[in-house]
Amino acid sequence: MKNIKTYIAGHTGLVGSAINRELIKNDFTNIITTNRKSLDLTNTAEVQKFFDKEKPEWIFVAAAKVGGIHANSNYPVDFLLDNLKIQNNIIESSYKAGVKKLLFLGSSCVYPKLAPQPIKEEYLLTSSLEPTNEWYALAKIAGIKLCSAFNIQYKCNFISVMPCNLYGLNDNYHPLDSHVLPALIRRMHLAKINNDSQVTIWGSGTPKREFLFSDDLANACIFLMSNYNAKDIGELINIGSGHEISIRDVVNLIKETVDYKGEIVYDTTKPDGTPRKLVDSSLIRNFGWKPTTALAEGLKIAYKDFLNSKH
């Protein structure tokens, strides 16, 4: 199995690079990657030609257009259309090329805004989405359902996983288009080096979130691909740390990690997003998997990576 031909779509991103590291760590020797210059994943003909030529056996679909509240709100067409094109092309081409197994990376934002907590896989499509990221969520829901449809109609072995909020090595630290943890790391670091007296945080700080180190997610993905099939799992499976923390508390943790000495101010005129989001990961835990990286430890690794990055 270590020689199985494996294609990682999106290998330069947060999740894709973590999957690549984990595969190498576990002695997988036949890994294929592409970049945007060599393969435009939004181009159907190019993707099909690539699959016909390479004939990969395992696929990790980690390629996506991602971003935080600001990016989702300002670029709805990009978040919906680009993600639909990317995932449709890869999933359909995988079927046509006879791929043995595919893992599609979703997001916990696919669940309803006010879903009961912790969020079970069965809560998908039971009520309205969080408006601040609905375009990305709608695309991901379509990907989940497309994988499910191929499993039903063509007996494929396509797995969909829903991770909680992620952070880690090779994250996106763009000042407007990044997710909450990398955005906070950047903002706190800049405040520190600029000797700013305070940092302003969007929202009240009261919402609770669950964070998972990206290498732990990668470990879970390879664990599932190596040991389980879509029929064992069902339509989708949650992957989380099992621990939630308020934005206020995680801000204080980042402040400590960065060693910023100023004041934290909360701008309550800005949106909070979903009030609470903890996924129920009991299904994968019952299979025998659990994460190993505590948030405080992971943040230290992430901050060091940020310092070494071109931010």
C-alpha positions as CSV (number, residue, x, y, z in Angstrom):
1,M,0.0,0.0,0.0
2,K,2.9,2.4,0.6
3,N,3.5,2.5,-3.1
4,I,-0.1,3.3,-4.1
5,K,-0.2,6.2,-6.5
6,T,-1.5,9.1,-4.6
7,Y,-2.5,12.6,-5.9
8,I,-2.9,15.5,-3.4
9,A,-5.0,18.3,-5.0
10,G,-3.9,21.5,-3.2
11,H,-0.6,20.2,-1.7
12,T,0.7,23.7,-1.1
13,G,-2.2,24.8,1.2
14,L,-2.6,24.3,5.0
15,V,-4.3,20.9,4.7
16,G,-2.7,19.6,1.5
17,S,0.8,20.3,2.8
18,A,0.0,18.5,6.1
19,I,-1.3,15.5,4.2
20,N,1.9,15.5,2.1
21,R,4.1,15.6,5.2
22,E,2.1,12.8,6.8
23,L,2.3,10.6,3.8
24,I,6.0,11.0,3.6
25,K,6.3,10.4,7.4
26,N,4.4,7.2,6.9
27,D,6.7,6.1,4.1
28,F,4.4,6.5,1.1
29,T,6.6,6.7,-1.9
30,N,4.4,7.4,-4.9
31,I,3.0,10.9,-4.3
32,I,1.9,13.2,-7.2
33,T,1.4,16.9,-6.9
34,T,0.6,19.7,-9.3
35,N,0.7,23.5,-9.2
36,R,-1.6,26.1,-10.8
37,K,0.8,26.6,-13.7
38,S,0.9,22.9,-14.6
39,L,-2.8,22.2,-14.0
40,D,-5.8,24.5,-13.7
41,L,-8.2,22.6,-11.5
42,T,-11.1,24.8,-12.7
43,N,-10.5,23.6,-16.3
44,T,-12.5,20.4,-16.9
45,A,-10.5,19.2,-20.0
46,E,-7.2,19.8,-18.3
47,V,-8.2,17.8,-15.2
48,Q,-9.5,14.9,-17.2
49,K,-6.4,14.8,-19.3
50,F,-4.2,14.8,-16.2
51,F,-6.2,11.9,-14.7
52,D,-6.1,9.9,-17.9
53,K,-2.3,10.3,-18.1
54,E,-1.4,9.8,-14.5
55,K,-4.0,7.3,-13.4
56,P,-3.8,7.9,-9.7
57,E,-5.3,5.4,-7.3
58,W,-5.8,7.5,-4.2
59,I,-7.0,11.1,-4.2
60,F,-7.0,13.8,-1.5
61,V,-9.2,16.7,-2.5
62,A,-7.7,19.5,-0.4
63,A,-7.7,22.2,-3.1
64,A,-10.2,25.0,-2.5
65,K,-10.7,28.7,-2.4
66,V,-10.8,29.5,1.3
67,G,-10.9,32.6,3.5
68,G,-12.6,34.2,6.5
69,I,-15.7,36.3,7.0
70,H,-14.4,39.3,5.0
71,A,-13.4,37.2,2.0
72,N,-16.7,35.2,1.9
73,S,-18.8,38.3,2.2
74,N,-16.9,40.2,-0.6
75,Y,-16.3,37.4,-3.1
76,P,-19.4,35.2,-3.2
77,V,-19.1,34.2,-6.8
78,D,-15.5,33.2,-6.4
79,F,-16.2,31.1,-3.3
80,L,-19.2,29.3,-4.9
81,L,-18.2,29.0,-8.5
82,D,-14.4,28.3,-8.1
83,N,-15.0,25.6,-5.5
84,L,-17.8,24.0,-7.5
85,K,-15.6,23.8,-10.5
86,I,-12.5,22.4,-8.7
87,Q,-14.3,19.7,-6.8
88,N,-16.6,18.7,-9.6
89,N,-13.7,18.3,-12.0
90,I,-11.6,16.2,-9.6
91,I,-14.5,14.0,-8.4
92,E,-15.9,13.3,-11.8
93,S,-12.4,12.7,-13.3
94,S,-11.6,10.3,-10.4
95,Y,-14.7,8.2,-11.3
96,K,-13.8,8.2,-15.0
97,A,-10.2,7.2,-14.3
98,G,-11.2,4.4,-12.0
99,V,-9.7,5.8,-8.9
100,K,-9.8,3.3,-6.0
101,K,-10.5,5.8,-3.2
102,L,-11.0,9.5,-2.8
103,L,-11.2,11.7,0.3
104,F,-13.0,15.0,0.0
105,L,-12.1,17.7,2.5
106,G,-15.2,19.7,3.7
107,S,-15.6,22.1,6.6
108,S,-17.7,22.3,9.7
109,C,-19.3,25.4,8.3
110,V,-21.5,23.1,6.2
111,Y,-23.7,22.6,9.3
112,P,-26.6,24.8,10.3
113,K,-25.8,28.1,12.2
114,L,-27.8,27.0,15.2
115,A,-27.2,23.3,15.1
116,P,-27.5,21.4,18.4
117,Q,-24.1,21.0,20.1
118,P,-22.0,19.0,19.6
119,I,-22.8,18.8,15.9
120,K,-23.5,15.3,14.6
121,E,-23.0,14.3,11.0
122,E,-26.8,13.8,10.6
123,Y,-27.5,17.6,11.2
124,L,-26.4,18.4,7.7
125,L,-29.1,20.4,5.8
126,T,-31.5,20.4,8.8
127,S,-31.8,24.3,9.0
128,S,-30.2,27.5,7.7
129,L,-26.5,28.1,7.3
130,E,-24.4,30.9,8.9
131,P,-24.7,33.8,6.3
132,T,-21.1,35.0,6.7
133,N,-19.7,31.9,5.0
134,E,-22.7,30.4,3.2
135,W,-21.1,30.5,-0.3
136,Y,-18.2,28.3,0.7
137,A,-20.5,26.1,2.7
138,L,-22.9,25.6,-0.2
139,A,-20.0,24.5,-2.4
140,K,-18.8,22.1,0.2
141,I,-22.2,20.6,0.7
142,A,-22.5,20.0,-3.1
143,G,-19.1,18.2,-2.9
144,I,-20.3,16.0,-0.1
145,K,-23.5,15.2,-2.0
146,L,-21.6,14.5,-5.2
147,C,-19.3,12.0,-3.5
148,S,-22.4,10.4,-2.0
149,A,-24.1,10.3,-5.4
150,F,-21.1,8.6,-7.0
151,N,-21.1,6.0,-4.2
152,I,-24.8,5.3,-4.7
153,Q,-24.9,5.2,-8.4
154,Y,-21.5,3.9,-9.4
155,K,-20.4,2.1,-6.2
156,C,-17.4,4.4,-5.8
157,N,-15.4,4.6,-2.6
158,F,-15.5,8.4,-2.0
159,I,-15.1,9.6,1.6
160,S,-16.1,13.1,2.9
161,V,-14.6,14.5,6.1
162,M,-15.7,17.6,8.0
163,P,-12.9,19.1,10.1
164,C,-13.4,21.8,12.7
165,N,-11.5,25.1,12.6
166,L,-7.9,24.4,11.4
167,Y,-4.5,26.0,12.0
168,G,-0.9,24.9,11.6
169,L,2.1,25.0,9.3
170,N,1.9,26.8,6.0
171,D,-1.3,28.7,6.9
172,N,-2.7,31.7,5.1
173,Y,-1.8,34.9,7.0
174,H,-3.4,37.5,4.6
175,P,-4.7,40.4,6.7
176,L,-8.2,40.2,5.3
177,D,-8.7,36.8,3.8
178,S,-7.4,34.5,6.5
179,H,-9.2,32.4,9.1
180,V,-9.4,33.4,12.8
181,L,-6.2,31.9,14.3
182,P,-3.7,33.0,11.6
183,A,-5.4,36.4,11.4
184,L,-5.0,36.8,15.2
185,I,-1.4,35.6,15.1
186,R,-0.5,38.2,12.4
187,R,-2.4,41.0,14.1
188,M,-0.9,40.3,17.5
189,H,2.6,40.0,16.1
190,L,2.4,43.3,14.1
191,A,1.0,45.1,17.2
192,K,4.0,43.7,19.2
193,I,6.7,44.9,16.7
194,N,4.9,48.2,16.2
195,N,4.6,48.8,19.9
196,D,0.8,49.3,19.5
197,S,-1.0,50.0,22.8
198,Q,-4.0,47.9,21.8
199,V,-5.4,45.4,19.4
200,T,-9.0,45.5,18.3
201,I,-10.8,42.1,17.8
202,W,-14.0,41.7,15.8
203,G,-17.1,40.7,17.8
204,S,-17.7,40.2,21.4
205,G,-15.2,37.4,22.0
206,T,-17.9,35.2,23.5
207,P,-18.4,32.6,20.6
208,K,-16.8,29.3,21.2
209,R,-14.8,27.4,18.6
210,E,-13.0,24.1,18.3
211,F,-9.5,24.1,16.8
212,L,-7.5,21.2,15.3
213,F,-3.8,21.2,14.3
214,S,-3.5,20.5,10.6
215,D,-1.1,17.7,11.0
216,D,-3.6,15.9,13.3
217,L,-6.2,16.3,10.6
218,A,-3.8,14.8,8.0
219,N,-3.1,11.9,10.3
220,A,-6.9,11.3,10.6
221,C,-7.3,11.4,6.8
222,I,-4.6,8.9,6.1
223,F,-5.9,6.7,9.0
224,L,-9.4,6.6,7.3
225,M,-8.0,6.0,3.8
226,S,-5.8,3.2,5.0
227,N,-8.4,1.4,7.2
228,Y,-12.0,2.3,6.2
229,N,-14.3,2.5,3.2
230,A,-17.1,4.8,2.4
231,K,-19.7,2.1,3.3
232,D,-18.1,1.9,6.8
233,I,-18.4,5.6,7.4
234,G,-21.6,6.8,5.7
235,E,-22.0,10.1,3.9
236,L,-19.5,12.0,6.0
237,I,-17.4,11.9,9.1
238,N,-16.5,14.7,11.5
239,I,-12.9,15.3,12.7
240,G,-12.2,17.6,15.6
241,S,-10.1,18.0,18.7
242,G,-13.0,17.5,21.1
243,H,-12.2,20.7,23.0
244,E,-13.9,24.1,22.6
245,I,-12.6,27.5,23.7
246,S,-14.0,31.0,23.6
247,I,-12.6,33.5,21.1
248,R,-11.7,35.7,24.1
249,D,-9.7,32.8,25.7
250,V,-7.9,31.9,22.5
251,V,-7.0,35.6,21.9
252,N,-5.4,35.6,25.4
253,L,-3.5,32.4,24.5
254,I,-2.2,33.9,21.3
255,K,-1.3,37.1,23.1
256,E,0.8,35.0,25.5
257,T,2.3,33.0,22.7
258,V,3.4,36.1,20.8
259,D,4.3,37.9,24.0
260,Y,2.2,41.0,23.2
261,K,1.9,43.3,26.2
262,G,-0.8,45.7,25.0
263,E,-4.6,45.9,25.6
264,I,-7.3,43.8,23.8
265,V,-10.4,45.7,22.8
266,Y,-13.5,44.0,21.3
267,D,-15.5,45.7,18.6
268,T,-19.1,44.5,19.2
269,T,-20.3,46.3,16.1
270,K,-18.7,43.6,14.0
271,P,-20.3,40.2,13.5
272,D,-19.6,37.2,15.8
273,G,-20.5,34.5,13.3
274,T,-21.9,31.2,14.7
275,P,-22.2,31.4,18.5
276,R,-20.9,27.9,19.1
277,K,-19.4,25.2,16.9
278,L,-18.2,21.9,18.3
279,V,-18.3,18.9,16.1
280,D,-19.2,15.4,17.5
281,S,-16.2,13.3,16.5
282,S,-17.3,10.2,18.3
283,L,-17.6,8.2,15.0
284,I,-13.9,8.5,14.1
285,R,-12.9,8.1,17.8
286,N,-14.8,4.9,17.9
287,F,-12.6,3.7,15.0
288,G,-9.6,4.3,17.3
289,W,-8.3,7.7,16.2
290,K,-7.6,10.7,18.4
291,P,-5.6,14.0,18.0
292,T,-2.2,14.5,19.8
293,T,-1.5,18.2,19.6
294,A,-2.8,20.5,22.4
295,L,-3.8,24.0,21.3
296,A,-1.1,25.8,23.4
297,E,1.6,23.5,21.8
298,G,0.2,23.9,18.3
299,L,0.1,27.7,18.6
300,K,3.7,27.8,19.4
301,I,4.5,25.7,16.3
302,A,2.2,27.9,14.2
303,Y,3.8,31.2,15.4
304,K,7.3,29.9,14.7
305,D,6.1,29.0,11.2
306,F,4.6,32.4,10.8
307,L,7.9,34.1,11.7
308,N,9.6,32.0,9.1
309,S,7.1,32.7,6.4
310,K,6.8,35.6,3.9
311,H,3.9,37.4,5.7
